[in-house]
């Protein structure tokens, strides 16, 4: 399936979007984050849009990172 990954660069808050071919949403998010990273973008996924314009909830792996201890 083709998914549209929509998000922001964590550092600059610049919008980012790409179409990704993947078997499921989790794979689409992982591929989108990898493509963004290859462009120097630290992606925060705002939405994953699937077939028939269905918005699927997803969070970029970087957004799930645990805070570092002080």
KOLDOMAR-921617 format. One line per field, with one value per residue (C-alpha): residue in one letter; chain; x, y, z. Coordinates in nm, 3 decimals. Example, Ala and Ser with C-alpha at 12.3 -4.5 7.8 and 13.67 -1.06 7.14 Angstrom:
2
aa <- A, S
ch <- A, A
X <- 1.230, 1.367
Y <- -0.450, -0.106
Z <- 0.780, 0.714
END
This chain:
70
aa <- X, X, X, X, X, X, X, X, X, X, X, X, X, X, X, X, X, X, X, X, X, X, X, X, X, X, X, X, X, X, X, X, X, X, X, X, X, X, X, X, X, X, X, X, X, X, X, X, X, X, X, X, X, X, X, X, X, X, X, X, X, X, X, X, X, X, X, X, X, X
ch <- A, A, A, A, A, A, A, A, A, A, A, A, A, A, A, A, A, A, A, A, A, A, A, A, A, A, A, A, A, A, A, A, A, A, A, A, A, A, A, A, A, A, A, A, A, A, A, A, A, A, A, A, A, A, A, A, A, A, A, A, A, A, A, A, A, A, A, A, A, A
X <- 0.000, 0.099, 0.102, 0.165, 0.392, 0.343, 0.551, 0.796, 1.169, 1.222, 1.507, 1.364, 0.987, 0.996, 0.712, 0.813, 0.607, 0.674, 0.485, 0.603, 0.520, 0.484, 0.289, 0.165, 0.163, 0.455, 0.676, 0.563, 0.661, 0.998, 1.070, 0.956, 1.183, 1.476, 1.423, 1.397, 1.715, 1.898, 1.808, 1.927, 1.572, 1.488, 1.129, 0.837, 0.543, 0.221, 0.008, 0.010, -0.250, -0.350, -0.587, -0.908, -0.752, -0.781, -0.561, -0.382, -0.233, 0.142, 0.435, 0.791, 1.044, 1.232, 0.918, 0.894, 1.252, 1.283, 1.408, 1.770, 1.846, 1.989
Y <- 0.000, 0.359, 0.579, 0.951, 1.031, 1.389, 1.547, 1.811, 1.838, 1.840, 2.093, 2.349, 2.277, 2.262, 2.053, 1.720, 1.472, 1.171, 0.881, 0.541, 0.194, -0.045, -0.349, -0.184, 0.144, 0.060, -0.020, 0.297, 0.507, 0.332, 0.388, 0.750, 0.819, 0.651, 0.858, 1.177, 1.091, 1.037, 1.398, 1.524, 1.562, 1.449, 1.358, 1.382, 1.212, 1.410, 1.173, 0.871, 0.890, 0.561, 0.442, 0.641, 0.932, 0.747, 0.907, 0.645, 0.723, 0.677, 0.824, 0.851, 0.644, 0.961, 1.098, 0.784, 0.814, 0.810, 1.130, 1.112, 1.100, 1.415
Z <- 0.000, -0.045, 0.264, 0.291, 0.586, 0.709, 0.981, 1.097, 1.134, 1.510, 1.482, 1.238, 1.250, 0.870, 0.721, 0.563, 0.359, 0.140, -0.012, 0.110, -0.020, 0.273, 0.386, 0.709, 0.901, 1.131, 0.833, 0.657, 0.961, 0.988, 0.616, 0.634, 0.930, 0.754, 0.440, 0.644, 0.837, 0.507, 0.425, 0.764, 0.900, 1.253, 1.172, 1.409, 1.239, 1.264, 1.056, 0.832, 0.558, 0.400, 0.130, 0.084, 0.278, 0.610, 0.876, 1.082, 1.422, 1.435, 1.624, 1.496, 1.691, 1.795, 1.961, 2.177, 2.305, 2.683, 2.847, 2.958, 3.328, 3.486
END
